[in-house]
Amino acid sequence: MAREVKGPRVRYAVVGGGSISQMAFMPGIARTRNSEMTALVTGDPVKADRLAKKYGLKSYHYDDYAKLLASGECDAVYVATPNHLHTPYVIPALEAGIHVLLEKPMATSEADCQAMRAAAKKSGARLMVAYRLHFEPGTVEVIERVRAGEFGRVSLFNSTFSQMVRESNHRAHSGYWAGPVPDMGPYPINAVRNLFGAEPIEVHATGLRISERRMNFDDVVSVTLKFPGERLAQFVVSYSHSTAQRYELVGDKGSVEVSPAYMYGPDQGIAYRTVIGGNKDQRTHRPTEQFGGETEYFSQCVLEDREPEPDGEEGWLDVRVLAAVERALTTGEPQKLQAYERARRPVRAQVRTLEPVKPPELINTEEPSE
């Protein structure tokens, strides 16, 4: 059975003390009204000591994870380990009835995604994949305007998402599932899936490796997705170019260009420009605390015993595209995907507008990008 929350706040254990936890989740949770941290799981003794003292947490080593799950000290876990280590920490938590907020990508295989979904269904514990933009006002506003038909029949999508990842970062040498497609690809993939309100049926991909960069995967990848109804989406992700984050959506009545589109932080307000019937408009949204917002939403789902919108199905639907991209890069051939329909999409009621926090100084961790 799912763990019963006995207080007004959901108590979280943070699993993984890397940059995303330190820069975003751990400070961001303080903005919520229904969530708090009680524990930290890390293999780094420096982080275990300093982060635990900073936030008043009890620290556990990864080897003692089962002890934490049995301790009664947390109602939920936030899992932000490297991608290939999601499954070993998600499934035991769900089996113990502990709710899970999981960083994307959900897993490194479709089989692991389905195993997580099965574990959540069996125990009744809630599982949400951390699609923070599902709670960001500008992102959801664009989705709702598309859904309302303001741009007509939308059928073209194009996106660029790049950053200069340090070659010293562990992600630079850990293969495809630590590279730019699983790391950054979920943003354009998830965006176009929800903007089109549909799932892709064919995947094409081309990759290259920048010669002066020492990475063991294609660090620049171009992907084309074919959707039902004669719709195409293209995006490029890169670990070896300066920061860029934008997408453009084109319909038969108008178009919208969103930039900045994907990042978070106190200076990252989503902005977009539209052209409809020759009339131009521009809107800029104030930055919001995206990690606090997604956590507050998930905690509300836990407290009210209801299924979150970006659930395990949403996470799996992105992972099946990521897996198809890997196959396309390996074989050089387009990959077919079985037709699928998802009923749930982001809606305005999910939006949270918490005041953003300033990222703190990292402890025993370097920022992943320059």
C-alpha positions as CSV (number, residue, x, y, z in Angstrom):
1,M,0.0,0.0,0.0
2,A,1.0,3.6,-0.6
3,R,2.6,5.4,2.4
4,E,0.0,7.5,4.2
5,V,1.1,11.1,4.7
6,K,0.3,12.0,8.3
7,G,1.2,15.7,8.3
8,P,0.3,18.7,6.2
9,R,3.5,18.4,4.2
10,V,4.9,15.6,2.1
11,R,8.4,14.6,3.4
12,Y,11.0,14.1,0.7
13,A,14.3,12.2,0.6
14,V,16.6,13.5,-2.1
15,V,18.3,10.7,-3.9
16,G,21.4,12.0,-5.6
17,G,23.4,15.1,-4.6
18,G,24.5,16.3,-8.0
19,S,24.1,19.7,-9.7
20,I,20.4,19.5,-10.4
21,S,19.5,18.6,-6.8
22,Q,21.8,21.2,-5.4
23,M,21.0,24.1,-7.8
24,A,17.3,23.5,-8.2
25,F,15.3,21.0,-6.2
26,M,16.8,21.5,-2.8
27,P,16.5,25.3,-2.7
28,G,13.3,25.3,-4.7
29,I,11.3,23.1,-2.3
30,A,11.4,25.9,0.3
31,R,8.9,27.9,-1.9
32,T,6.2,25.2,-1.6
33,R,3.5,25.2,1.0
34,N,3.0,21.4,1.2
35,S,6.5,19.9,0.9
36,E,9.7,19.5,2.9
37,M,13.0,17.6,2.8
38,T,13.9,15.2,5.6
39,A,16.8,13.1,4.1
40,L,19.6,12.9,1.6
41,V,21.0,9.9,-0.2
42,T,24.5,10.3,-1.6
43,G,27.8,8.4,-1.8
44,D,29.8,11.5,-1.3
45,P,30.8,12.0,2.4
46,V,31.5,15.8,1.8
47,K,28.0,16.3,0.4
48,A,26.5,14.0,3.1
49,D,28.0,16.3,5.8
50,R,27.7,19.7,4.3
51,L,24.3,19.4,2.6
52,A,22.8,17.6,5.5
53,K,23.9,20.4,7.9
54,K,22.8,23.2,5.5
55,Y,19.2,21.8,5.1
56,G,18.8,20.0,8.4
57,L,18.6,16.6,6.9
58,K,19.6,13.0,7.9
59,S,22.0,11.6,5.4
60,Y,22.2,8.0,4.1
61,H,24.7,6.3,1.9
62,Y,23.4,4.6,-1.3
63,D,24.2,1.2,0.4
64,D,21.7,2.1,3.2
65,Y,18.8,3.0,0.8
66,A,16.7,0.1,2.0
67,K,17.1,1.3,5.5
68,L,15.8,4.7,4.6
69,L,12.8,3.3,2.8
70,A,11.9,1.3,6.0
71,S,12.6,4.1,8.4
72,G,9.3,6.0,8.1
73,E,11.3,9.2,7.7
74,C,10.0,10.1,4.2
75,D,6.8,9.9,2.3
76,A,8.4,10.4,-1.1
77,V,11.7,10.4,-2.9
78,Y,13.1,12.8,-5.5
79,V,15.4,10.7,-7.7
80,A,18.1,12.6,-9.6
81,T,20.8,10.0,-10.0
82,P,22.5,9.5,-13.4
83,N,20.0,8.2,-16.0
84,H,21.1,4.5,-15.9
85,L,20.6,4.4,-12.1
86,H,17.0,5.6,-12.0
87,T,15.5,2.1,-11.9
88,P,17.4,0.7,-8.9
89,Y,16.1,3.6,-6.7
90,V,12.6,4.1,-8.2
91,I,11.3,0.5,-8.1
92,P,12.2,-0.3,-4.5
93,A,10.7,3.0,-3.3
94,L,7.4,2.3,-5.2
95,E,7.3,-1.3,-3.9
96,A,7.7,0.1,-0.4
97,G,4.7,2.4,-1.0
98,I,6.8,5.5,-1.2
99,H,5.8,8.1,-3.8
100,V,8.4,9.0,-6.5
101,L,9.2,12.3,-8.3
102,L,11.7,11.2,-10.9
103,E,13.9,13.3,-13.1
104,K,13.7,12.8,-16.8
105,P,14.4,10.9,-18.9
106,M,12.4,8.3,-17.0
107,A,14.8,5.4,-17.7
108,T,17.2,4.1,-20.3
109,S,14.9,1.5,-21.7
110,E,11.2,1.1,-22.4
111,A,11.2,-2.1,-20.3
112,D,12.4,-0.2,-17.2
113,C,9.6,2.4,-17.8
114,Q,7.0,-0.3,-17.8
115,A,8.5,-2.0,-14.7
116,M,8.2,1.3,-12.9
117,R,4.6,1.8,-14.0
118,A,3.7,-1.7,-12.9
119,A,5.3,-1.2,-9.5
120,A,3.4,2.0,-9.0
121,K,0.1,0.4,-10.0
122,K,0.6,-2.5,-7.7
123,S,1.5,-0.5,-4.6
124,G,-0.7,2.5,-5.2
125,A,2.2,4.9,-4.7
126,R,2.2,7.9,-7.0
127,L,4.9,8.2,-9.7
128,M,5.5,11.5,-11.5
129,V,8.2,12.3,-14.1
130,A,9.6,15.8,-13.5
131,Y,8.4,17.7,-16.5
132,R,8.7,21.1,-14.8
133,L,7.5,23.0,-17.9
134,H,4.0,21.3,-17.5
135,F,3.6,23.8,-14.7
136,E,5.2,26.9,-16.2
137,P,2.7,29.5,-17.3
138,G,4.1,30.5,-20.7
139,T,4.6,26.9,-21.8
140,V,1.0,25.9,-20.9
141,E,-0.4,29.1,-22.4
142,V,1.1,28.3,-25.8
143,I,-0.2,24.7,-25.6
144,E,-3.7,26.0,-24.8
145,R,-3.6,28.6,-27.6
146,V,-2.6,25.9,-30.1
147,R,-5.4,23.6,-28.7
148,A,-7.9,26.5,-29.2
149,G,-7.0,26.6,-32.9
150,E,-5.5,30.1,-32.9
151,F,-2.7,29.0,-35.3
152,G,-5.0,26.8,-37.4
153,R,-3.9,23.3,-38.2
154,V,-0.3,23.1,-36.9
155,S,1.9,20.7,-38.8
156,L,5.5,22.0,-38.7
157,F,7.8,22.1,-35.6
158,N,11.5,23.1,-35.5
159,S,13.7,23.4,-32.5
160,T,17.4,23.9,-31.4
161,F,18.6,23.1,-27.9
162,S,22.4,23.3,-27.3
163,Q,24.9,23.9,-24.5
164,M,28.6,23.6,-24.2
165,V,29.0,20.6,-21.8
166,R,32.4,20.4,-20.0
167,E,34.5,17.5,-21.2
168,S,35.4,16.8,-17.6
169,N,31.7,16.1,-16.7
170,H,30.8,12.5,-16.2
171,R,28.1,12.7,-18.8
172,A,30.6,13.4,-21.5
173,H,32.0,9.8,-21.3
174,S,29.1,7.6,-20.4
175,G,27.6,6.7,-23.8
176,Y,24.4,7.5,-25.6
177,W,22.1,7.5,-22.6
178,A,24.1,10.2,-20.9
179,G,24.4,12.2,-24.0
180,P,22.5,15.1,-25.6
181,V,19.5,13.2,-26.9
182,P,18.3,11.6,-23.6
183,D,19.5,14.7,-21.6
184,M,18.1,17.5,-23.8
185,G,15.9,15.7,-26.3
186,P,13.0,15.2,-24.0
187,Y,12.4,19.0,-24.1
188,P,11.6,19.3,-27.8
189,I,10.1,15.8,-28.0
190,N,7.8,16.5,-25.1
191,A,7.0,20.0,-26.4
192,V,5.9,18.8,-29.9
193,R,4.0,15.8,-28.6
194,N,1.9,18.1,-26.5
195,L,1.6,20.9,-29.0
196,F,0.5,18.5,-31.7
197,G,-1.6,16.5,-29.2
198,A,-0.3,13.3,-30.8
199,E,2.4,10.7,-30.8
200,P,5.0,10.2,-33.5
201,I,4.9,7.2,-35.8
202,E,8.4,7.4,-37.4
203,V,11.9,8.5,-36.3
204,H,14.9,9.5,-38.4
205,A,18.2,10.6,-36.9
206,T,21.7,11.8,-38.0
207,G,24.6,12.4,-35.6
208,L,28.1,13.7,-35.7
209,R,31.1,14.0,-33.4
210,I,33.0,17.3,-33.1
211,S,36.6,16.2,-33.8
212,E,38.3,18.4,-31.2
213,R,35.8,17.3,-28.5
214,R,36.5,14.0,-26.5
215,M,33.1,12.4,-26.1
216,N,32.2,8.8,-26.7
217,F,28.9,9.5,-28.5
218,D,27.4,11.7,-31.1
219,D,27.5,15.1,-29.4
220,V,25.4,16.8,-32.1
221,V,22.2,15.0,-33.3
222,S,19.5,16.0,-35.7
223,V,16.1,14.2,-35.4
224,T,13.0,14.2,-37.6
225,L,9.7,12.9,-36.3
226,K,6.8,12.0,-38.5
227,F,3.3,12.3,-36.9
228,P,-0.1,11.2,-38.1
229,G,-1.9,13.7,-40.3
230,E,1.0,14.7,-42.4
231,R,2.9,16.6,-39.7
232,L,6.7,16.8,-39.2
233,A,8.9,17.9,-36.3
234,Q,12.6,18.5,-36.5
235,F,15.1,19.3,-33.8
236,V,18.8,19.5,-33.1
237,V,20.5,18.9,-29.8
238,S,24.1,19.5,-29.0
239,Y,26.7,19.3,-26.2
240,S,29.2,21.2,-28.2
241,H,27.7,24.6,-29.1
242,S,26.9,27.8,-27.3
243,T,23.6,27.9,-25.4
244,A,20.5,28.1,-27.6
245,Q,16.9,27.1,-26.6
246,R,14.1,27.8,-29.0
247,Y,11.3,26.3,-31.0
248,E,9.0,27.4,-33.8
249,L,5.5,26.0,-34.5
250,V,3.8,26.7,-37.8
251,G,0.1,26.3,-38.7
252,D,-2.1,27.3,-41.7
253,K,-3.3,30.4,-39.8
254,G,-0.2,31.5,-38.0
255,S,3.0,30.7,-36.2
256,V,4.6,31.0,-32.8
257,E,8.3,31.2,-31.9
258,V,9.3,30.5,-28.3
259,S,12.7,31.6,-26.9
260,P,13.8,31.1,-24.3
261,A,11.9,27.8,-24.3
262,Y,13.3,25.2,-22.0
263,M,15.6,26.4,-19.2
264,Y,15.0,27.4,-15.6
265,G,16.3,30.0,-13.2
266,P,15.6,33.4,-11.8
267,D,16.3,35.0,-15.2
268,Q,14.6,32.5,-17.4
269,G,11.1,33.7,-18.2
270,I,9.4,31.9,-21.1
271,A,8.9,34.4,-24.0
272,Y,7.2,33.9,-27.3
273,R,6.2,35.8,-30.5
274,T,3.2,35.1,-32.6
275,V,2.1,36.0,-36.2
276,I,-1.6,35.4,-36.8
277,G,-3.2,36.7,-40.0
278,G,-0.3,39.1,-40.4
279,N,-0.7,40.5,-36.9
280,K,2.4,40.3,-34.7
281,D,2.4,40.0,-30.9
282,Q,5.0,39.3,-28.2
283,R,4.5,38.0,-24.7
284,T,7.1,37.5,-21.9
285,H,6.3,35.6,-18.7
286,R,8.0,36.3,-15.5
287,P,10.4,33.6,-14.3
288,T,8.9,31.2,-11.9
289,E,10.3,28.6,-9.4
290,Q,9.9,25.6,-11.7
291,F,11.2,22.9,-9.4
292,G,9.2,24.2,-6.4
293,G,6.1,24.4,-8.7
294,E,6.3,20.8,-9.9
295,T,7.0,19.6,-6.4
296,E,4.0,21.5,-4.9
297,Y,1.8,20.0,-7.6
298,F,3.0,16.5,-7.0
299,S,2.6,16.8,-3.3
300,Q,-0.9,18.0,-3.8
301,C,-1.6,14.9,-5.9
302,V,-0.1,12.7,-3.1
303,L,-2.1,14.5,-0.4
304,E,-5.4,14.3,-2.4
305,D,-4.6,10.7,-3.6
306,R,-4.9,11.5,-7.3
307,E,-2.9,10.6,-10.4
308,P,-0.4,13.4,-11.6
309,E,-0.6,14.4,-15.2
310,P,3.0,13.8,-16.3
311,D,2.8,10.2,-15.0
312,G,4.7,7.1,-16.0
313,E,2.9,6.9,-19.3
314,E,4.1,10.4,-20.2
315,G,7.7,9.5,-19.3
316,W,7.6,6.2,-21.3
317,L,6.2,7.9,-24.4
318,D,9.3,10.1,-24.5
319,V,11.7,7.2,-23.7
320,R,10.3,5.2,-26.6
321,V,11.3,8.0,-28.9
322,L,14.7,8.3,-27.4
323,A,15.2,4.5,-27.8
324,A,14.1,4.8,-31.5
325,V,16.6,7.6,-32.0
326,E,19.4,5.4,-30.7
327,R,18.3,2.6,-33.1
328,A,18.2,5.1,-36.0
329,L,21.7,6.3,-35.2
330,T,23.0,2.8,-35.0
331,T,21.4,1.4,-38.1
332,G,21.1,4.5,-40.3
333,E,17.5,3.5,-41.0
334,P,14.2,5.2,-40.0
335,Q,12.4,3.6,-37.1
336,K,8.7,2.9,-37.1
337,L,6.7,3.5,-33.9
338,Q,3.3,1.9,-33.2
339,A,0.4,4.3,-33.3
340,Y,-0.6,5.4,-29.8
341,E,-3.0,7.8,-28.3
342,R,-2.5,9.6,-24.9
343,A,-5.6,11.1,-23.3
344,R,-3.9,13.4,-20.8
345,R,-2.1,16.7,-21.6
346,P,-1.0,19.7,-19.6
347,V,-3.9,22.1,-18.6
348,R,-4.0,25.6,-17.0
349,A,-5.0,24.3,-13.6
350,Q,-1.6,22.8,-13.2
351,V,0.3,26.1,-13.6
352,R,2.3,27.3,-10.5
353,T,3.8,30.8,-10.2
354,L,6.1,30.6,-7.2
355,E,8.8,33.2,-6.8
356,P,12.1,31.8,-8.2
357,V,15.1,31.1,-5.9
358,K,18.7,32.0,-6.6
359,P,20.8,28.9,-7.2
360,P,23.2,28.4,-4.3
361,E,26.9,27.6,-4.5
362,L,27.5,24.0,-5.4
363,I,29.2,21.7,-2.9
364,N,31.8,19.3,-4.3
365,T,30.2,19.4,-7.7
366,E,30.9,21.4,-10.8
367,E,28.4,22.9,-13.1
368,P,27.9,20.6,-16.1
369,S,28.1,23.3,-18.8
370,E,30.3,26.2,-19.4
